[in-house]
Amino acid sequence: MKAECLVQFTLAWAAGLALVIVFSAFWLPKSFFANTISGGSKETAKEALTLMKDWAVWMASIQTATIAALGLFAKDGFRTWELSGFQVHLAILVALFNTVALFFSAWLLTSLSSLMLRVYKDGLQSYDFYNFPLYAYMEGNQGMKRFTVAYFAFWNHWLWGIGILLFGALSRP
């Protein structure tokens, strides 16, 4: 299989994936990513943020392990297999989906301090931080307000899910 074909395949999928992710914030109604939980308190929000941190760390660990397994296969394991072109394409997609998901995990983790500070602001009507923009600087920009915690959690989870299913399909010799 020619390297040029693999590069074109990877770039086409990466561009397509990026377009779907970014434009989903505008194509899908805001209610698709929004929660409808009312009430709560600073304490329950703090506990929920702790749970989200644990989940994002777990997701990042699994995503990293999947990418590391691909690296191990590329170094040693793929030499013993006669990979078809389809399996090579699957390996590229596994790497792509898990790498993008890892970025979403990182963004969620880096937003935690900003979320905690905003949850502890006085006068909040709702402590449902899933509806907050990921970072505080996004609150002043109407277009950026669509990129909420729920949006990032949604894409993190689905990218990982698709990546792990592709990895399972790749694992069959």
C-alpha positions as CSV (number, residue, x, y, z in Angstrom):
1,M,0.0,0.0,0.0
2,K,1.4,3.4,-1.0
3,A,2.2,5.9,1.7
4,E,0.6,8.7,-0.3
5,C,-2.7,6.8,-0.3
6,L,-2.5,6.4,3.5
7,V,-1.8,10.1,4.0
8,Q,-4.7,11.1,1.8
9,F,-7.0,8.6,3.6
10,T,-5.9,10.0,7.0
11,L,-6.2,13.6,6.0
12,A,-9.7,13.1,4.5
13,W,-11.0,11.3,7.6
14,A,-9.4,13.9,9.9
15,A,-10.9,16.8,8.0
16,G,-14.3,15.1,7.9
17,L,-14.2,14.3,11.6
18,A,-13.2,17.8,12.5
19,L,-16.1,19.2,10.4
20,V,-18.7,16.9,11.9
21,I,-17.5,17.8,15.5
22,V,-17.3,21.5,15.0
23,F,-20.5,21.9,12.9
24,S,-22.5,19.6,15.3
25,A,-22.4,22.6,17.7
26,F,-24.4,24.6,15.1
27,W,-26.4,21.9,13.3
28,L,-27.8,20.2,16.4
29,P,-30.1,22.2,18.7
30,K,-28.5,23.4,21.9
31,S,-30.9,21.2,23.8
32,F,-29.2,18.1,22.3
33,F,-26.2,18.7,24.6
34,A,-28.0,20.5,27.4
35,N,-29.1,19.0,30.7
36,T,-32.3,20.0,32.3
37,I,-31.3,19.4,35.9
38,S,-32.5,22.3,38.2
39,G,-31.5,23.0,41.7
40,G,-28.5,21.5,43.3
41,S,-26.0,23.3,45.4
42,K,-22.3,24.2,45.5
43,E,-21.6,21.0,47.3
44,T,-23.4,18.7,44.8
45,A,-21.7,20.6,41.9
46,K,-18.3,20.1,43.6
47,E,-19.1,16.3,44.0
48,A,-20.2,16.1,40.4
49,L,-17.0,17.9,39.2
50,T,-15.0,15.3,41.2
51,L,-16.9,12.5,39.4
52,M,-16.3,14.2,36.0
53,K,-12.6,14.5,36.8
54,D,-12.4,10.8,37.7
55,W,-14.3,9.9,34.5
56,A,-12.1,12.1,32.3
57,V,-8.9,10.7,33.8
58,W,-10.2,7.1,33.3
59,M,-11.1,8.0,29.6
60,A,-7.7,9.5,29.0
61,S,-6.0,6.4,30.5
62,I,-8.0,4.0,28.2
63,Q,-7.4,6.2,25.2
64,T,-3.7,6.4,25.9
65,A,-3.6,2.6,26.4
66,T,-5.3,2.0,23.1
67,I,-2.8,4.3,21.3
68,A,0.1,2.5,23.1
69,A,-1.3,-0.9,22.0
70,L,-1.3,0.4,18.4
71,G,2.3,1.5,18.8
72,L,3.2,-2.0,20.2
73,F,1.4,-3.7,17.3
74,A,3.2,-1.4,14.8
75,K,6.6,-2.1,16.3
76,D,6.3,-5.9,16.8
77,G,2.8,-7.4,16.3
78,F,2.0,-6.3,12.8
79,R,5.1,-7.9,11.4
80,T,3.8,-11.3,12.2
81,W,0.4,-10.5,10.6
82,E,-0.2,-10.0,7.0
83,L,-2.3,-6.9,7.2
84,S,-4.8,-6.2,4.6
85,G,-5.3,-2.7,3.3
86,F,-8.5,-2.6,5.2
87,Q,-6.7,-3.4,8.5
88,V,-4.1,-0.7,7.8
89,H,-7.0,1.8,7.3
90,L,-8.6,0.6,10.5
91,A,-5.4,1.1,12.4
92,I,-5.2,4.7,11.2
93,L,-8.8,5.3,12.2
94,V,-8.2,3.8,15.7
95,A,-5.3,6.2,16.1
96,L,-7.3,9.1,14.8
97,F,-10.4,8.6,16.9
98,N,-8.5,7.9,20.1
99,T,-6.2,10.8,19.6
100,V,-9.0,13.3,19.1
101,A,-10.9,11.8,22.1
102,L,-7.7,12.2,24.2
103,F,-7.7,15.9,23.3
104,F,-11.3,16.1,24.5
105,S,-10.3,14.4,27.7
106,A,-7.5,17.0,28.1
107,W,-9.8,19.9,27.5
108,L,-12.3,18.6,30.1
109,L,-9.5,18.1,32.6
110,T,-8.0,21.6,32.0
111,S,-11.5,23.2,32.4
112,L,-12.0,21.8,35.9
113,S,-10.5,24.8,37.7
114,S,-12.4,27.3,35.7
115,L,-15.6,25.3,36.3
116,M,-15.0,25.1,40.0
117,L,-14.5,28.8,40.2
118,R,-17.6,29.5,38.3
119,V,-19.7,27.1,40.4
120,Y,-18.6,28.9,43.5
121,K,-19.7,32.3,42.1
122,D,-22.5,34.0,44.2
123,G,-25.9,34.3,42.7
124,L,-26.0,31.3,40.4
125,Q,-29.4,30.2,39.5
126,S,-28.3,26.7,38.4
127,Y,-25.3,24.6,39.4
128,D,-25.6,22.4,36.4
129,F,-22.1,23.0,35.0
130,Y,-22.8,20.8,32.0
131,N,-24.5,23.8,30.5
132,F,-21.6,26.1,31.1
133,P,-19.2,27.0,28.3
134,L,-16.0,24.9,28.8
135,Y,-13.9,27.9,29.8
136,A,-14.9,31.3,31.3
137,Y,-13.6,33.3,28.4
138,M,-16.2,31.6,26.2
139,E,-19.1,33.1,28.2
140,G,-18.8,36.5,26.5
141,N,-18.9,35.2,22.9
142,Q,-22.3,34.0,21.7
143,G,-20.8,31.5,19.2
144,M,-18.4,30.1,21.8
145,K,-21.2,29.5,24.3
146,R,-22.3,26.5,22.3
147,F,-19.1,24.6,23.3
148,T,-20.3,23.5,26.6
149,V,-19.0,20.9,29.1
150,A,-21.8,18.6,27.9
151,Y,-20.7,19.0,24.2
152,F,-17.1,18.0,25.1
153,A,-18.2,15.1,27.3
154,F,-20.5,13.9,24.5
155,W,-17.8,13.9,21.9
156,N,-15.1,12.5,24.2
157,H,-17.3,9.5,24.9
158,W,-18.5,8.8,21.4
159,L,-15.0,9.2,19.8
160,W,-13.6,6.8,22.4
161,G,-16.5,4.4,21.8
162,I,-16.0,4.4,18.0
163,G,-12.3,4.1,18.4
164,I,-12.5,1.1,20.7
165,L,-14.9,-0.7,18.4
166,L,-12.6,-0.1,15.5
167,F,-9.7,-1.4,17.6
168,G,-11.7,-4.6,18.3
169,A,-12.3,-5.0,14.6
170,L,-8.6,-4.5,13.9
171,S,-7.6,-7.1,16.5
172,R,-9.1,-9.9,14.5
173,P,-6.3,-11.4,12.3
